[in-house]
């Protein structure tokens, strides 16, 4: 499992959501491997995929699991379907009083976002300064771009919502926006209102015995069991 997941990681999109289906036999080792070796934050969904129950001496299992994972530095919340298709502009600078909102708590999330002052477009980001560096470049770049750091009131050194690696991907994907007063926003493509996403899925559409068979028939057509070796 670890080999397959490692190979799949380069295929993940910016601010991804990664789903893995798993049963009881390998669920615990999979979770342990993800929590120990991968920079993911995971949620667990229980799916009632076999409501009639399988044959068993003790409990007849009716469920399997689906792991839903995002980048550990992402503030993405897993929710249901959007009521509309609005794009949210979320302030990219972290607020709050927790240690994780300041440079000393998350030094890899303190870096300069480069903005073209002529049209306020985000053109890239620079690597974070050294952890304890007191002096770092704040003037414009040689190309004329403005360096925007997550500086709060009283010159407080706060942090962006994501670490450098994720912030770089967001900038390259056009997911960061700058206002005329050089406030940075992250573009979140979802509606303002969404339905709740529950951790237990029991709808009959998840029944692998009926809907699963129908789905396979739609994809590959009915199979003559007698002709299968």
C-alpha positions as CSV (number, residue, x, y, z in Angstrom):
1,X,0.0,0.0,0.0
2,X,2.8,2.4,0.9
3,X,4.4,1.9,-2.5
4,X,1.2,2.5,-4.4
5,X,0.4,5.7,-2.4
6,X,3.9,7.1,-2.8
7,X,3.7,6.6,-6.6
8,X,0.3,8.4,-6.6
9,X,1.4,11.5,-4.7
10,X,3.0,13.3,-7.7
11,X,-0.3,13.1,-9.4
12,X,-2.2,15.0,-6.7
13,X,-3.6,18.4,-7.6
14,X,-3.1,21.6,-5.7
15,X,-5.1,21.6,-2.5
16,X,-6.1,18.0,-3.2
17,X,-8.6,15.6,-1.6
18,X,-7.4,12.0,-1.7
19,X,-9.8,9.1,-1.1
20,X,-8.9,5.5,-0.3
21,X,-11.4,2.6,0.1
22,X,-10.3,0.0,2.6
23,X,-11.9,-2.8,4.7
24,X,-11.3,-4.0,8.3
25,X,-8.4,-6.3,7.4
26,X,-6.0,-3.5,6.4
27,X,-7.7,-0.4,7.8
28,X,-5.5,-0.1,10.9
29,X,-2.1,-0.6,9.1
30,X,-3.1,1.9,6.4
31,X,-4.0,4.6,8.9
32,X,-0.8,4.0,10.9
33,X,1.2,4.3,7.7
34,X,-0.5,7.5,6.6
35,X,-0.2,9.1,10.1
36,X,3.4,8.2,10.5
37,X,4.9,8.7,7.0
38,X,2.7,11.1,5.0
39,X,1.9,14.8,5.4
40,X,-1.8,14.2,5.2
41,X,-4.7,15.1,7.5
42,X,-7.3,12.3,7.3
43,X,-11.0,11.8,8.1
44,X,-12.8,8.4,8.2
45,X,-16.1,7.6,6.6
46,X,-18.0,4.4,7.3
47,X,-20.0,3.1,4.2
48,X,-22.8,0.6,4.6
49,X,-22.0,-1.2,1.3
50,X,-23.4,-4.6,2.1
51,X,-26.6,-4.1,4.2
52,X,-27.7,-7.7,4.0
53,X,-24.5,-8.8,5.8
54,X,-21.9,-11.3,4.9
55,X,-21.6,-14.8,6.4
56,X,-19.7,-14.8,9.7
57,X,-19.4,-16.9,12.8
58,X,-19.7,-13.7,15.0
59,X,-20.5,-10.4,13.5
60,X,-21.8,-10.1,9.9
61,X,-19.9,-7.1,8.5
62,X,-22.1,-4.6,6.6
63,X,-19.5,-1.8,6.2
64,X,-16.2,-0.7,4.7
65,X,-14.3,2.5,5.2
66,X,-13.2,5.4,3.0
67,X,-10.3,7.6,4.1
68,X,-10.6,11.2,3.0
69,X,-7.3,13.1,3.2
70,X,-6.0,16.6,2.5
71,X,-2.6,18.2,2.9
72,X,-1.8,18.7,6.6
73,X,-1.3,22.4,6.0
74,X,-4.5,22.8,4.2
75,X,-7.5,24.5,5.9
76,X,-9.9,22.7,3.6
77,X,-13.1,21.5,5.3
78,X,-14.8,18.4,3.9
79,X,-18.4,19.3,3.4
80,X,-21.4,18.2,1.2
81,X,-22.5,19.6,-2.1
82,X,-22.5,23.3,-2.8
83,X,-25.8,25.2,-2.9
84,X,-24.3,27.5,-5.5
85,X,-21.1,27.9,-7.5
86,X,-19.6,31.1,-5.9
87,X,-15.9,31.6,-5.5
88,X,-14.9,32.6,-2.0
89,X,-12.0,35.0,-1.5
90,X,-10.6,33.9,1.9
91,X,-7.9,36.0,3.7
92,X,-4.7,34.2,3.3
93,X,-3.0,35.6,6.4
94,X,-3.8,33.6,9.5
95,X,-5.6,35.3,12.4
96,X,-6.0,34.2,15.9
97,X,-3.8,34.0,19.0
98,X,-2.6,30.3,18.7
99,X,1.1,29.7,18.3
100,X,0.4,28.3,14.8
101,X,-0.7,31.7,13.7
102,X,2.8,33.3,14.2
103,X,6.2,32.9,12.6
104,X,7.8,31.4,15.7
105,X,5.3,28.6,15.6
106,X,5.3,27.9,11.9
107,X,8.4,29.4,10.3
108,X,7.9,27.6,7.0
109,X,4.6,29.5,6.5
110,X,6.3,32.9,6.8
111,X,7.5,34.0,3.3
112,X,7.2,36.8,0.8
113,X,4.5,36.7,-1.9
114,X,5.6,38.6,-5.0
115,X,3.0,40.9,-6.5
116,X,3.2,43.0,-9.6
117,X,2.3,46.5,-8.4
118,X,1.0,47.6,-11.8
119,X,-1.9,45.1,-12.0
120,X,-1.8,43.5,-8.5
121,X,-1.3,40.0,-9.9
122,X,0.5,37.4,-7.8
123,X,3.6,36.3,-9.8
124,X,5.3,33.9,-7.3
125,X,6.6,33.5,-3.8
126,X,10.1,33.4,-2.2
127,X,11.5,30.8,0.1
128,X,11.0,31.5,3.8
129,X,13.9,33.4,5.5
130,X,16.0,31.5,8.1
131,X,14.0,30.6,11.2
132,X,15.7,33.2,13.5
133,X,16.7,35.8,10.8
134,X,15.9,39.3,12.0
135,X,16.8,40.9,8.7
136,X,15.2,39.7,5.4
137,X,14.5,41.5,2.2
138,X,11.4,43.7,2.3
139,X,12.1,46.0,-0.6
140,X,11.0,45.5,-4.1
141,X,12.7,42.8,-6.3
142,X,15.0,43.6,-9.2
143,X,12.1,42.9,-11.5
144,X,10.0,45.5,-9.7
145,X,7.7,43.1,-7.8
146,X,6.5,44.0,-4.3
147,X,7.3,41.6,-1.5
148,X,4.2,41.0,0.7
149,X,4.8,39.3,4.0
150,X,2.1,38.2,6.5
151,X,2.7,41.1,8.8
152,X,0.0,42.0,11.3
153,X,-0.7,45.0,13.5
154,X,2.3,46.4,15.3
155,X,4.6,44.6,12.8
156,X,3.7,41.3,14.3
157,X,5.2,38.4,12.2
158,X,2.2,36.2,11.5
159,X,2.0,33.4,8.8
160,X,0.1,32.5,5.7
161,X,-2.4,29.7,5.8
162,X,-0.1,27.3,4.0
163,X,3.5,26.3,4.2
164,X,5.9,27.4,1.4
165,X,5.5,24.2,-0.7
166,X,1.7,24.5,-0.8
167,X,1.7,28.3,-1.2
168,X,4.0,27.9,-4.2
169,X,1.5,25.5,-5.9
170,X,-1.4,27.8,-5.2
171,X,0.5,30.8,-6.7
172,X,1.4,28.8,-9.8
173,X,-2.3,27.6,-10.1
174,X,-3.6,31.2,-9.9
175,X,-5.3,30.5,-6.6
176,X,-3.9,33.5,-4.8
177,X,-5.2,37.1,-5.4
178,X,-4.0,40.5,-4.3
179,X,-6.2,43.5,-3.6
180,X,-5.2,47.1,-4.4
181,X,-4.1,47.6,-0.7
182,X,-1.9,44.4,-1.1
183,X,-4.0,42.1,1.0
184,X,-3.6,38.5,-0.2
185,X,-6.7,36.2,-0.6
186,X,-7.0,32.6,-1.5
187,X,-9.6,31.7,-4.1
188,X,-11.8,28.9,-2.8
189,X,-14.0,27.5,-5.5
190,X,-17.1,26.4,-3.7
191,X,-20.4,27.9,-2.7
192,X,-20.9,29.9,0.4
193,X,-23.5,27.3,1.7
194,X,-23.0,23.6,1.7
195,X,-24.8,20.6,3.1
196,X,-23.3,18.8,6.0
197,X,-21.1,15.7,5.2
198,X,-21.8,12.9,7.7
199,X,-19.2,10.3,8.7
200,X,-21.6,7.3,8.1
201,X,-23.1,6.7,4.6
202,X,-26.1,4.5,4.6
203,X,-28.0,5.4,1.4
204,X,-29.1,2.5,-0.7
205,X,-27.0,3.8,-3.6
206,X,-23.9,2.6,-1.8
207,X,-25.1,-1.0,-1.9
208,X,-22.4,-2.8,-3.8
209,X,-24.6,-5.9,-4.3
210,X,-27.2,-4.1,-6.4
211,X,-25.9,-0.7,-7.5
212,X,-22.3,-2.0,-7.8
213,X,-23.5,-4.8,-10.2
214,X,-25.7,-2.4,-12.2
215,X,-22.7,0.0,-12.5
216,X,-20.4,-2.7,-13.9
217,X,-23.1,-3.8,-16.3
218,X,-23.4,-0.3,-17.6
219,X,-19.6,-0.1,-18.1
220,X,-18.7,-3.5,-19.5
221,X,-22.1,-5.0,-20.2
222,X,-23.7,-8.2,-18.8
223,X,-21.4,-11.1,-18.4
224,X,-22.3,-14.7,-19.1
225,X,-21.1,-16.4,-16.0
226,X,-21.1,-19.9,-17.7
227,X,-18.6,-18.7,-20.3
228,X,-16.1,-17.4,-17.7
229,X,-13.3,-19.8,-16.9
